[in-house]
């Protein structure tokens, strides 16, 4: 799909990952939400994989969480500074200061991008071979590949994805409903039913 939107590939097992569970234990669901919001902000950033901000309010605006309460499962509040400190200790983010500006980088961003860039394999081995070897795969299979025309066959397409002979597409007839049954009941069947109301066969 290529509609101008920016897509972020997330691990389908995200909710069961050790770091996600750690965020939930420390910050509650708000912490998990902030992590996903941070990854989305990293995708939108002019420098993919990191965000820059001047204050917590600026960071909240970039994350899209203005007005949301940052509280843990016990209802205790926490700040984004607490979040960056914790995620930094877990080697998931790296925070640097330059004057009044703070830069927070997702430390594994480049590795994630290499593994999830439109499902392309950047290594020398195919994804199935890496899966068999126990590699952790996270592929985004939302490819910008044209689909065959309605009723077309895959073998009719050249390598560029265009039909070799568009006029050769099979014609699919319009669907026609089954004819309705006749409203007339066989008189012999009615007479048999009246003579034999219990349905016993002679």
Steps between C-alpha positions, in 0.01 A plus 500: 500500500644834401260776603745747652461362848795410719486144626681355798563127522454368853590156629183290513624371838554852635269455798686192619853636462706534821547876456126557445418298812764696690342828385159378611631400845677833550268749324171317437317507169595865463865392475425252223303770318782751534746247355283443191444876472877552518562250218236674288663837569835350399343401168365852442822670605727681255772281648335156497558309821521797736305799623620843615310721742547804723266407785273225626202683347683509165577127529137423590384693195733305273386171654136601462423453870417857605234495770545131583578396857829318547425273796602148594269216600481635854398845380838660577610760246829493313675726250655450160837562667432190715407309185817597307716414801341157535506416128862617488595260779338223296713599197192586293561874477794737517451856620739784423482870582606788279437830670128511581420231244463133593547225245361153572600225262356149464821299528377209285332710230745424219486126567120509504491691174729252328276214610167667425561713191211384278579136570827514307779271608820695556707199598652232285247239611127499438249565780387139515857377536557754778179391671610137488827606658305655787530863389238739632305632201283809480400557139265765363338330202297805393666518157433745221449213255220529241228241528387294200186633330170349600478153357860504378752224549843556659665333199368771271723765658843612393775570753403867513157404635309613190276262304660363186166488322224697676240384245566137594341535843225242550149638514315416818122485439269690732360298783152365438278382786352153496145494359231516763297181553156481344211599727288209378496187714444166333131408561594134541732592789221699669256208461759259641559729800127528571452124475807431713539790755750305714739480206503120495593352167254238362 
